[in-house]
Every structure is written in structure tokens, then in C-alpha cells.
């Protein structure tokens, strides 16, 4: 029987009821799809509307988008601990190789170098971590007390950190620690505001 006359063929039921005739996959392979809309077949949403050109912050109007001292405290303490551990390990390796220079390569020499690396790494990590903890705590307390966040808090926190770290070294130690903290925090504040200071000096010269 001819497939065109068969009810299931191309000219069968589809032609009788006025519907579109059935096409095979090979017949539809060359049909161009350029006329289709750019809508997603899964979400039925134009993908162009999903592109975000602006920053997304869930903050009140006019609020600062930078993190405060309390949020930065964890990053500061962790970063100082890792930096101190890395520096101490390198310094311990240098000291270990220097002290065991006259020894031949053996297990006792390796153990001595390893002990020096771990000892120096732990000591420097503890030192820098303690300084970061004192600085962060002092900064948070000063910020909450003044109700403002500026470079004055940075300088005050650095000075207080040096004084507290050398509190057990007597009055001279406290003064030296405070001066060291004041100097370092002042340099850090100047570095953060260097562009602003440079721009102000340029405008004054003009």
C-alpha cells in the first residue's frame, strides 16, 4: 500500500483534518533557526535582562561599603600569624644551617634544623599575632568610643599597641613601645592617604 494513501502516512490524517503533515528528523535538519526569539527555552526569560551592570550591596542609603575594624580584625590577625610563621620558618632555616655548618649531613643535623625552623616559626607567629590582636582590639575600642572611623583611630591604636606590648618592660619600655607604634601607624596612615596628600599639594602649587 502506498504510504501517501495510508492513514499514518504524510498525506493521511494530517491532510484530512487540515493539520500539518508529519515530517521526519531528516526533513527538519536544514530548517534555519534564525527567526527564533532569544528567549530561554527553560526559563522563558530574555537573558539580556539577567545581566547586572551595577554593584549589589544590601546596605542602607549612604552607608559605607567598606568593612569596619571588627570585620577586618580576623583577617589582620590571621594574616599576621601566617606571615610570622613563614618569616620565622625561613629565619629558622637560616639559623639552623648556620649552627650546623660544621656537622655532616645526618639525622641529628636534620632534626636540629627542623627544631630551629619550628621554634622560630612559632615564635614569630606568636609575636605578630599578639601585636595584631592588640592593634585590632585597641582599634575597635577607640572606634566605638569616638563613634567615628578615621586615621586618628589608626595612629591611636598603633600607639596603644606598642605601649601594651612593652607594658612589662618598665616605664622606658612603655615609652619606646608607644613611640615605635606611633611611628609605624603614622607611616601607614600617610601611605593610605598619599594620593589625597599629593593631589592637595598639586592644587596648592597651581
N, CA, C and O of each residue as an XYZ file, in Angstrom:
824
protein
N       0.857     -1.204      0.000
C       0.000      0.000      0.000
C       0.881      1.237      0.000
O       1.928      1.285      0.646
N       0.409      2.272     -0.771
C       1.197      3.486     -0.868
C       1.142      4.238      0.460
O       0.086      4.377      1.076
N       2.307      4.716      0.878
C       2.356      5.424      2.167
C       1.607      6.726      2.132
O       1.171      7.202      3.180
N       1.431      7.342      0.938
C       0.689      8.596      0.857
C      -0.795      8.392      1.076
O      -1.484      9.313      1.513
N      -1.312      7.182      0.777
C      -2.727      6.885      0.967
C      -3.011      6.250      2.305
O      -4.171      6.124      2.696
N      -1.961      5.842      3.026
C      -2.136      5.197      4.332
C      -2.498      6.249      5.368
O      -1.958      7.355      5.330
N      -3.418      5.926      6.311
C      -3.834      6.923      7.313
C      -2.676      7.457      8.126
O      -2.738      8.592      8.600
N      -1.599      6.662      8.307
C      -0.473      7.122      9.119
C       0.593      7.789      8.304
O       1.599      8.213      8.872
N       0.436      7.911      6.980
C       1.464      8.496      6.149
C       1.408     10.007      6.190
O       0.703     10.594      7.011
N       2.175     10.646      5.275
C       2.268     12.102      5.272
C       0.977     12.735      4.821
O       0.595     13.790      5.326
N       0.287     12.103      3.868
C      -0.949     12.705      3.379
C      -2.183     12.095      3.976
O      -3.264     12.211      3.398
N      -2.060     11.431      5.141
C      -3.158     10.717      5.781
C      -4.029     11.616      6.603
O      -4.671     12.534      6.092
N      -4.045     11.332      7.925
C      -4.938     12.033      8.836
C      -4.619     13.513      8.914
O      -5.516     14.339      9.084
N      -3.310     13.858      8.786
C      -2.956     15.273      8.873
C      -3.595     16.067      7.759
O      -4.011     17.207      7.967
N      -3.680     15.465      6.547
C      -4.284     16.200      5.436
C      -5.798     16.204      5.533
O      -6.442     17.172      5.129
N      -6.380     15.122      6.070
C      -7.833     15.025      6.167
C      -8.380     16.058      7.143
O      -9.370     16.725      6.844
N      -7.734     16.202      8.335
C      -8.248     17.110      9.372
C      -7.665     18.512      9.251
O      -7.899     19.348     10.124
N      -6.922     18.783      8.208
C      -6.406     20.126      7.990
C      -5.175     20.457      8.809
O      -4.755     21.614      8.796
N      -4.568     19.516      9.523
C      -3.363     19.757     10.314
C      -2.124     19.720      9.453
O      -2.189     19.435      8.257
N      -0.991     20.012     10.073
C       0.276     19.991      9.344
C       0.714     18.552      9.165
O       0.558     17.739     10.076
N       1.254     18.230      8.016
C       1.706     16.857      7.775
C       2.899     16.529      8.643
O       3.629     17.434      9.046
N       3.118     15.272      8.939
C       4.240     14.834      9.752
C       5.533     14.854      8.956
O       5.569     14.448      7.795
N       6.623     15.345      9.611
C       7.923     15.405      8.960
C       8.900     14.590      9.772
O       8.812     14.519     10.998
N       9.822     13.986      9.079
C      10.870     13.207      9.743
C      11.976     14.143     10.213
O      11.985     15.325      9.870
N      12.923     13.602     11.013
C      14.026     14.407     11.552
C      14.953     14.877     10.445
O      15.527     15.962     10.530
N      15.101     14.060      9.402
C      15.951     14.464      8.279
C      15.344     15.616      7.497
O      16.073     16.430      6.929
N      13.988     15.698      7.459
C      13.347     16.798      6.762
C      13.533     18.121      7.497
O      13.602     19.174      6.864
N      13.616     18.077      8.834
C      13.736     19.295      9.635
C      15.182     19.703      9.901
O      15.419     20.734     10.529
N      16.157     18.912      9.433
C      17.557     19.182      9.765
C      18.039     20.477      9.143
O      18.867     21.171      9.733
N      17.531     20.823      7.943
C      18.012     22.024      7.272
C      17.187     23.249      7.495
O      17.407     24.257      6.824
N      16.243     23.215      8.411
C      15.391     24.376      8.656
C      16.174     25.413      9.448
O      16.660     25.076     10.528
N      16.328     26.646      8.989
C      17.087     27.672      9.740
C      16.349     28.099     10.987
O      15.119     28.147     11.019
N      17.133     28.413     12.030
C      16.568     28.825     13.318
C      16.807     30.300     13.584
O      16.674     30.743     14.725
N      17.156     31.074     12.563
C      17.468     32.487     12.772
C      16.246     33.297     13.161
O      16.386     34.362     13.763
N      15.060     32.826     12.838
C      13.865     33.588     13.150
C      13.341     33.362     14.544
O      12.340     33.966     14.931
N      14.001     32.491     15.324
C      13.517     32.210     16.682
C      13.891     33.352     17.613
O      14.897     34.027     17.393
N      13.106     33.572     18.634
C      13.356     34.637     19.601
C      14.486     34.222     20.533
O      14.717     33.028     20.723
N      15.196     35.190     21.123
C      16.310     34.867     22.020
C      15.870     34.430     23.405
O      16.713     34.340     24.296
N      14.611     34.158     23.629
C      14.146     33.750     24.946
C      14.683     32.382     25.289
O      14.822     31.520     24.421
N      14.989     32.184     26.575
C      15.478     30.896     27.023
C      14.359     29.865     26.958
O      13.255     30.145     27.425
N      14.602     28.687     26.398
C      13.532     27.675     26.331
C      13.205     27.074     27.683
O      12.187     26.397     27.827
N      14.070     27.315     28.699
C      13.838     26.730     30.017
C      13.175     27.728     30.962
O      12.265     27.360     31.704
N      13.612     28.970     30.946
C      13.065     29.970     31.855
C      12.068     30.897     31.182
O      11.307     31.586     31.862
N      12.062     30.922     29.860
C      11.191     31.813     29.103
C      11.427     33.268     29.499
O      10.485     34.054     29.598
N      12.704     33.620     29.727
C      13.107     34.955     30.127
C      14.218     35.412     29.191
O      15.117     34.639     28.858
N      14.154     36.640     28.779
C      15.178     37.191     27.914
C      16.493     37.269     28.694
O      16.535     37.946     29.721
N      17.580     36.598     28.248
C      18.847     36.618     29.010
C      19.438     38.006     29.163
O      20.252     38.225     30.060
N      19.056     38.944     28.321
C      19.610     40.292     28.440
C      19.173     40.982     29.726
O      19.865     41.866     30.231
N      18.013     40.571     30.256
C      17.544     41.175     31.493
C      18.246     40.599     32.723
O      18.088     41.131     33.822
N      19.014     39.526     32.559
C      19.704     38.898     33.677
C      21.082     39.471     33.912
O      21.716     39.121     34.907
N      21.580     40.341     33.037
C      22.897     40.935     33.176
C      22.830     42.079     34.181
O      22.011     42.988     34.049
N      23.715     42.023     35.201
C      23.741     43.043     36.242
C      24.903     43.982     35.969
O      26.059     43.560     35.984
N      24.608     45.249     35.719
C      25.647     46.233     35.447
C      26.057     47.027     36.673
O      27.040     47.765     36.621
N      25.337     46.896     37.764
C      25.626     47.670     38.963
C      26.027     46.743     40.094
O      25.724     45.550     40.068
N      26.716     47.300     41.097
C      27.111     46.539     42.275
C      25.891     46.216     43.126
O      24.926     46.978     43.187
N      25.966     45.066     43.777
C      24.854     44.622     44.614
C      25.289     44.670     46.070
O      26.099     43.847     46.499
N      24.767     45.617     46.835
C      25.055     45.750     48.248
C      23.737     45.911     48.993
O      22.896     46.734     48.632
N      23.577     45.112     50.033
C      22.394     45.247     50.874
C      22.776     46.143     52.047
O      23.055     45.663     53.145
N      22.784     47.440     51.799
C      23.189     48.419     52.790
C      22.213     49.588     52.783
O      21.589     49.859     51.758
N      22.073     50.274     53.888
C      21.221     51.467     53.902
C      21.768     52.542     52.971
O      22.945     52.527     52.610
N      20.911     53.462     52.594
C      21.316     54.535     51.696
C      22.350     55.422     52.375
O      22.152     55.883     53.499
N      23.461     55.653     51.671
C      24.524     56.493     52.201
C      25.500     55.765     53.095
O      26.439     56.388     53.591
N      25.323     54.467     53.328
C      26.232     53.727     54.197
C      27.531     53.425     53.466
O      27.569     53.354     52.238
N      28.594     53.248     54.244
C      29.899     52.954     53.682
C      29.969     51.494     53.277
O      29.510     50.626     54.019
N      30.538     51.208     52.108
C      30.604     49.844     51.605
C      31.868     49.115     52.035
O      32.057     47.960     51.652
N      32.731     49.737     52.808
C      33.934     49.103     53.292
C      33.665     48.433     54.633
O      32.744     48.803     55.362
N      34.487     47.446     54.938
C      34.322     46.723     56.189
C      34.921     47.518     57.341
O      35.881     48.267     57.164
N      34.337     47.342     58.524
C      34.817     48.033     59.704
C      35.998     47.322     60.327
O      36.469     46.301     59.826
N      36.465     47.881     61.428
C      37.640     47.318     62.093
C      37.347     45.939     62.681
O      38.230     45.082     62.713
N      36.125     45.718     63.142
C      35.816     44.419     63.735
C      35.844     43.321     62.675
O      36.333     42.221     62.934
N      35.319     43.614     61.479
C      35.349     42.627     60.402
C      36.771     42.393     59.914
O      37.131     41.265     59.578
N      37.590     43.454     59.872
C      38.964     43.325     59.417
C      39.887     42.716     60.468
O      41.009     42.326     60.146
N      39.436     42.629     61.712
C      40.296     42.112     62.781
C      40.683     40.654     62.533
O      41.834     40.272     62.739
N      39.728     39.847     62.094
C      40.022     38.426     61.879
C      41.018     38.241     60.738
O      41.926     37.415     60.824
N      40.842     39.009     59.677
C      41.780     38.940     58.558
C      43.164     39.417     58.972
O      44.169     38.828     58.574
N      43.222     40.481     59.770
C      44.508     41.030     60.201
C      45.258     40.049     61.092
O      46.454     39.824     60.907
N      44.561     39.472     62.051
C      45.213     38.540     62.977
C      45.690     37.296     62.240
O      46.824     36.854     62.426
N      44.823     36.733     61.403
C      45.221     35.536     60.658
C      46.362     35.798     59.699
O      47.278     34.984     59.585
N      46.315     36.942     58.998
C      47.393     37.269     58.073
C      48.718     37.479     58.777
O      49.759     37.053     58.277
N      48.695     38.133     59.936
C      49.934     38.347     60.689
C      50.497     37.029     61.220
O      51.712     36.834     61.227
N      49.635     36.139     61.658
C      50.113     34.836     62.138
C      50.777     34.042     61.014
O      51.846     33.462     61.210
N      50.154     34.015     59.852
C      50.743     33.273     58.730
C      52.029     33.927     58.235
O      52.982     33.238     57.872
N      52.052     35.264     58.221
C      53.274     35.956     57.817
C      54.409     35.688     58.794
O      55.543     35.434     58.388
N      54.096     35.748     60.090
C      55.115     35.459     61.099
C      55.624     34.031     61.025
O      56.819     33.789     61.196
N      54.728     33.082     60.772
C      55.156     31.690     60.662
C      56.072     31.484     59.463
O      57.073     30.774     59.555
N      55.727     32.107     58.336
C      56.557     31.968     57.136
C      57.924     32.612     57.333
O      58.952     32.020     57.003
N      57.928     33.833     57.874
C      59.199     34.515     58.118
C      60.043     33.764     59.136
O      61.253     33.619     58.959
N      59.406     33.283     60.205
C      60.146     32.534     61.212
C      60.713     31.230     60.679
O      61.810     30.829     61.064
N      59.979     30.565     59.796
C      60.496     29.319     59.220
C      61.732     29.577     58.372
O      62.704     28.823     58.434
N      61.694     30.640     57.583
C      62.869     30.981     56.761
C      64.045     31.381     57.647
O      65.180     30.970     57.404
N      63.772     32.178     58.670
C      64.835     32.583     59.582
C      65.378     31.388     60.361
O      66.581     31.293     60.605
N      64.487     30.479     60.749
C      64.952     29.276     61.447
C      65.806     28.389     60.566
O      66.785     27.806     61.032
N      65.447     28.281     59.298
C      66.273     27.504     58.373
C      67.660     28.127     58.220
O      68.665     27.417     58.168
N      67.704     29.448     58.150
C      68.996     30.135     58.037
C      69.849     29.906     59.283
O      71.037     29.598     59.184
N      69.233     30.058     60.455
C      69.972     29.853     61.697
C      70.395     28.398     61.871
O      71.491     28.111     62.352
N      69.500     27.473     61.468
C      69.841     26.063     61.597
C      71.002     25.663     60.713
O      71.881     24.914     61.140
N      71.017     26.151     59.494
C      72.141     25.848     58.601
C      73.431     26.489     59.100
O      74.515     25.931     58.931
N      73.307     27.671     59.719
C      74.489     28.344     60.235
C      75.064     27.623     61.436
O      76.283     27.502     61.558
N      74.203     27.140     62.332
C      74.687     26.466     63.540
C      75.220     25.069     63.252
O      76.105     24.594     63.965
N      74.716     24.417     62.249
C      75.146     23.048     61.928
C      76.084     23.023     60.730
O      76.168     22.019     60.022
N      76.782     24.114     60.505
C      77.674     24.181     59.344
C      78.809     23.176     59.448
O      79.227     22.600     58.444
N      79.302     22.967     60.641
C      80.434     22.055     60.815
C      80.010     20.587     60.884
O      80.877     19.712     60.893
N      78.742     20.292     60.933
C      78.249     18.922     61.024
C      78.021     18.355     59.625
O      77.664     19.067     58.687
N      78.242     17.038     59.524
C      77.969     16.352     58.263
C      76.460     16.097     58.174
O      75.765     16.059     59.189
N      75.970     15.922     56.943
C      74.548     15.680     56.760
C      74.177     14.318     57.348
O      74.617     13.271     56.875
N      73.370     14.369     58.373
C      72.944     13.158     59.071
C      71.597     13.434     59.714
O      71.055     14.536     59.623
N      71.071     12.408     60.366
C      69.772     12.567     61.015
C      69.814     13.576     62.148
O      68.888     14.381     62.244
N      70.830     13.591     63.024
C      70.869     14.624     64.068
C      70.896     16.046     63.514
O      70.282     16.947     64.085
N      71.608     16.251     62.396
C      71.644     17.585     61.802
C      70.274     17.982     61.258
O      69.841     19.121     61.432
N      69.599     17.054     60.607
C      68.265     17.351     60.082
C      67.280     17.656     61.202
O      66.458     18.564     61.082
N      67.362     16.902     62.283
C      66.470     17.136     63.422
C      66.734     18.487     64.059
O      65.797     19.183     64.448
N      68.007     18.868     64.171
C      68.343     20.158     64.758
C      67.841     21.314     63.884
O      67.333     22.308     64.402
N      67.980     21.186     62.578
C      67.485     22.224     61.673
C      65.965     22.310     61.735
O      65.396     23.401     61.749
N      65.313     21.150     61.770
C      63.853     21.143     61.844
C      63.358     21.765     63.143
O      62.366     22.494     63.142
N      64.035     21.486     64.242
C      63.645     22.096     65.518
C      63.804     23.610     65.484
O      62.970     24.341     66.019
N      64.869     24.072     64.859
C      65.078     25.511     64.756
C      64.001     26.173     63.887
O      63.538     27.271     64.196
N      63.607     25.501     62.800
C      62.575     26.046     61.923
C      61.243     26.145     62.655
O      60.583     27.183     62.598
N      60.844     25.088     63.333
C      59.562     25.107     64.044
C      59.580     26.087     65.214
O      58.575     26.744     65.483
N      60.712     26.192     65.910
C      60.791     27.107     67.061
C      60.685     28.566     66.599
O      59.933     29.353     67.174
N      61.437     28.911     65.569
C      61.395     30.278     65.062
C      60.034     30.607     64.437
O      59.519     31.711     64.611
N      59.464     29.654     63.718
C      58.152     29.890     63.123
C      57.077     30.140     64.161
O      56.262     31.050     64.009
N      57.070     29.332     65.223
C      56.078     29.515     66.278
C      56.294     30.834     67.026
O      55.332     31.509     67.392
N      57.564     31.199     67.249
C      57.851     32.424     67.999
C      57.401     33.659     67.214
O      56.755     34.545     67.773
N      57.738     33.722     65.920
C      57.355     34.876     65.120
C      55.844     34.920     64.875
O      55.255     36.000     64.836
N      55.228     33.775     64.713
C      53.772     33.755     64.550
C      53.078     34.251     65.815
O      52.090     34.982     65.739
N      53.592     33.855     66.971
C      53.020     34.309     68.238
C      53.228     35.804     68.429
O      52.334     36.503     68.908
N      54.406     36.296     68.055
C      54.697     37.724     68.235
C      53.815     38.593     67.354
O      53.154     39.507     67.846
N      53.798     38.314     66.053
C      52.985     39.124     65.148
C      51.491     38.940     65.410
O      50.717     39.888     65.273
N      51.082     37.734     65.786
C      49.678     37.515     66.119
C      49.247     38.292     67.344
O      48.137     38.823     67.388
N      50.119     38.363     68.343
C      49.798     39.136     69.546
C      49.704     40.626     69.242
O      48.811     41.311     69.741
N      50.632     41.130     68.418
C      50.578     42.531     68.034
C      49.305     42.842     67.245
O      48.671     43.875     67.459
N      48.941     41.944     66.339
C      47.718     42.159     65.555
C      46.482     42.121     66.435
O      45.542     42.885     66.219
N      46.474     41.238     67.426
C      45.341     41.163     68.346
C      45.207     42.440     69.166
O      44.109     42.973     69.320
N      46.333     42.931     69.694
C      46.297     44.171     70.471
C      45.874     45.353     69.599
O      45.094     46.200     70.033
N      46.388     45.409     68.377
C      46.049     46.514     67.492
C      44.567     46.482     67.108
O      43.899     47.516     67.107
N      44.066     45.305     66.788
C      42.663     45.196     66.388
C      41.732     45.524     67.551
O      40.749     46.246     67.383
N      42.046     44.990     68.727
C      41.199     45.271     69.885
C      41.227     46.752     70.246
O      40.192     47.340     70.561
N      42.420     47.355     70.199
C      42.519     48.790     70.500
C      41.757     49.621     69.473
O      41.075     50.581     69.829
N      41.874     49.251     68.199
C      41.161     49.990     67.160
C      39.656     49.906     67.315
O      38.960     50.906     67.142
N      39.142     48.726     67.638
C      37.696     48.560     67.812
C      37.208     49.376     69.014
O      36.168     50.030     68.941
N      37.961     49.336     70.117
C      37.559     50.080     71.317
C      37.564     51.584     71.050
O      36.639     52.291     71.449
N      38.608     52.072     70.373
C      38.689     53.506     70.081
C      37.583     53.920     69.118
O      36.983     54.983     69.280
N      37.313     53.096     68.129
C      36.254     53.416     67.167
C      34.893     53.496     67.851
O      34.115     54.414     67.591
N      34.607     52.535     68.724
C      33.323     52.549     69.418
C      33.233     53.717     70.400
O      32.152     54.266     70.618
N      34.367     54.096     70.990
C      34.354     55.194     71.953
C      34.153     56.539     71.264
O      33.397     57.380     71.749
N      34.828     56.744     70.133
C      34.725     58.019     69.432
C      33.496     58.088     68.535
O      32.996     59.176     68.250
N      33.007     56.938     68.091
C      31.881     56.924     67.180
C      32.234     57.366     65.783
O      31.361     57.806     65.034
N      33.501     57.259     65.414
C      33.963     57.671     64.086
C      35.116     56.771     63.670
O      35.780     56.154     64.503
N      35.337     56.711     62.364
C      36.416     55.901     61.819
C      37.275     56.768     60.916
O      36.829     57.188     59.848
N      38.512     57.041     61.339
C      39.430     57.856     60.561
C      40.857     57.436     60.890
O      41.089     56.461     61.605
N      41.810     58.198     60.349
C      43.220     57.870     60.565
C      43.663     58.125     62.001
O      44.662     57.561     62.448
N      42.949     58.947     62.714
C      43.292     59.171     64.121
C      43.137     57.884     64.925
O      43.921     57.624     65.837
N      42.140     57.088     64.593
C      41.979     55.796     65.256
C      43.163     54.873     64.960
O      43.614     54.134     65.835
N      43.657     54.920     63.732
C      44.798     54.076     63.365
C      46.043     54.455     64.156
O      46.731     53.586     64.691
N      46.331     55.742     64.230
C      47.511     56.207     64.967
C      47.374     55.911     66.455
O      48.327     55.455     67.087
N      46.202     56.166     67.015
C      45.987     55.903     68.438
C      46.082     54.410     68.746
O      46.662     54.020     69.760
N      45.512     53.570     67.870
C      45.581     52.123     68.092
C      47.007     51.615     67.994
O      47.410     50.753     68.776
N      47.787     52.140     67.036
C      49.185     51.732     66.928
C      49.999     52.131     68.139
O      50.829     51.355     68.613
N      49.770     53.353     68.653
C      50.491     53.806     69.845
C      50.127     52.978     71.070
O      50.997     52.599     71.854
N      48.843     52.703     71.228
C      48.404     51.898     72.357
C      48.930     50.468     72.265
O      49.253     49.857     73.284
N      49.017     49.937     71.053
C      49.538     48.579     70.878
C      50.985     48.487     71.336
O      51.356     47.556     72.051
N      51.809     49.460     70.921
C      53.204     49.452     71.358
C      53.354     49.589     72.857
O      54.216     48.941     73.452
N      52.533     50.416     73.479
C      52.611     50.605     74.926
C      52.185     49.342     75.667
O      52.821     48.953     76.647
N      51.105     48.696     75.202
C      50.645     47.487     75.878
C      51.612     46.323     75.688
O      51.805     45.518     76.599
N      52.221     46.231     74.503
C      53.132     45.116     74.246
C      54.388     45.213     75.119
O      54.967     44.194     75.495
N      54.806     46.444     75.440
C      56.002     46.644     76.268
C      55.637     47.037     77.691
O      56.436     47.661     78.390
N      54.442     46.678     78.119
C      53.992     47.080     79.452
C      54.812     46.428     80.558
O      54.933     47.000     81.641
N      55.371     45.262     80.320
C      56.149     44.564     81.352
C      57.621     44.969     81.352
O      58.397     44.441     82.148
N      58.022     45.891     80.480
C      59.434     46.284     80.384
C      59.730     47.574     81.134
O      60.796     48.159     80.945
N      58.821     48.026     81.971
C      59.048     49.251     82.721
C      58.602     50.476     81.951
O      58.087     50.385     80.837
N      58.816     51.638     82.579
C      58.364     52.897     82.001
C      59.080     53.203     80.687
O      58.457     53.650     79.724
N      60.372     52.964     80.655
C      61.127     53.225     79.427
C      60.649     52.315     78.292
O      60.536     52.736     77.141
N      60.377     51.082     78.642
C      59.883     50.164     77.625
C      58.525     50.590     77.079
O      58.264     50.484     75.881
N      57.668     51.072     77.971
C      56.349     51.536     77.530
C      56.496     52.739     76.606
O      55.818     52.823     75.582
N      57.378     53.672     76.961
C      57.579     54.863     76.128
C      58.150     54.463     74.769
O      57.687     54.948     73.737
N      59.142     53.591     74.760
C      59.733     53.160     73.493
C      58.715     52.418     72.629
O      58.638     52.628     71.419
N      57.940     51.552     73.268
C      56.909     50.838     72.512
C      55.868     51.773     71.940
O      55.430     51.602     70.803
N      55.459     52.782     72.739
C      54.485     53.742     72.242
C      55.021     54.560     71.079
O      54.303     54.815     70.111
N      56.291     54.975     71.171
C      56.895     55.745     70.083
C      57.034     54.893     68.817
O      56.808     55.375     67.707
N      57.407     53.626     68.995
C      57.515     52.742     67.830
C      56.152     52.533     67.176
O      56.030     52.570     65.951
N      55.135     52.314     67.998
C      53.788     52.151     67.442
C      53.281     53.412     66.780
O      52.613     53.352     65.748
N      53.598     54.563     67.372
C      53.193     55.835     66.792
C      53.859     56.051     65.436
O      53.216     56.504     64.489
N      55.141     55.729     65.345
C      55.858     55.917     64.083
C      55.316     55.001     62.993
O      55.068     55.449     61.874
N      55.132     53.722     63.313
C      54.661     52.770     62.309
C      53.238     53.089     61.852
O      52.942     53.045     60.658
N      52.366     53.407     62.796
C      50.978     53.718     62.427
C      50.890     55.029     61.652
O      50.034     55.169     60.779
N      51.764     55.993     61.959
C      51.770     57.252     61.215
C      52.222     57.026     59.777
O      51.653     57.599     58.848
N      53.233     56.200     59.595
C      53.679     55.873     58.236
C      52.580     55.155     57.463
O      52.376     55.417     56.277
N      51.878     54.255     58.131
C      50.777     53.545     57.481
C      49.645     54.497     57.099
O      49.067     54.375     56.019
N      49.329     55.440     57.977
C      48.270     56.418     57.669
C      48.681     57.319     56.511
O      47.860     57.626     55.646
N      49.951     57.749     56.485
C      50.424     58.550     55.369
C      50.392     57.777     54.063
O      50.085     58.340     53.012
N      50.703     56.505     54.123
C      50.676     55.680     52.913
C      49.254     55.554     52.370
O      49.049     55.608     51.157
N      48.280     55.388     53.250
C      46.894     55.269     52.801
C      46.352     56.571     52.217
O      45.471     56.551     51.357
N      46.873     57.692     52.680
C      46.364     58.987     52.212
C      47.360     59.694     51.299
O      47.277     60.908     51.115
N      48.293     58.949     50.733
C      49.319     59.578     49.909
C      48.729     60.228     48.662
O      49.137     61.324     48.278
N      47.771     59.552     48.032
C      47.155     60.124     46.830
C      46.425     61.422     47.144
O      46.495     62.385     46.381
N      45.719     61.441     48.283
C      44.999     62.652     48.675
C      45.968     63.785     48.995
O      45.733     64.927     48.601
N      47.061     63.480     49.710
C      48.044     64.487     50.056
C      48.741     65.007     48.797
O      48.993     66.205     48.666
N      49.047     64.097     47.877
C      49.713     64.501     46.638
C      48.797     65.396     45.796
O      49.250     66.378     45.207
N      47.508     65.048     45.746
C      46.561     65.879     44.999
C      46.398     67.248     45.616
O      46.297     68.243     44.897
N      46.370     67.319     46.957
C      46.225     68.615     47.632
C      47.438     69.496     47.397
O      47.296     70.697     47.168
N      48.641     68.910     47.450
C      49.857     69.682     47.218
C      49.924     70.185     45.770
O      50.424     71.279     45.510
N      49.422     69.384     44.844
C      49.415     69.802     43.435
C      48.478     70.982     43.216
O      48.810     71.906     42.474
N      47.313     70.961     43.854
C      46.366     72.061     43.715
C      46.896     73.347     44.351
O      46.660     74.443     43.843
N      47.620     73.200     45.476
C      48.177     74.385     46.136
C      49.285     74.999     45.297
O      49.427     76.221     45.250
N      50.082     74.144     44.625
C      51.168     74.678     43.795
C      50.638     75.410     42.579
O      51.279     76.335     42.080
N      49.457     75.000     42.091
C      48.853     75.686     40.947
C      48.221     77.006     41.378
O      47.663     77.723     40.547
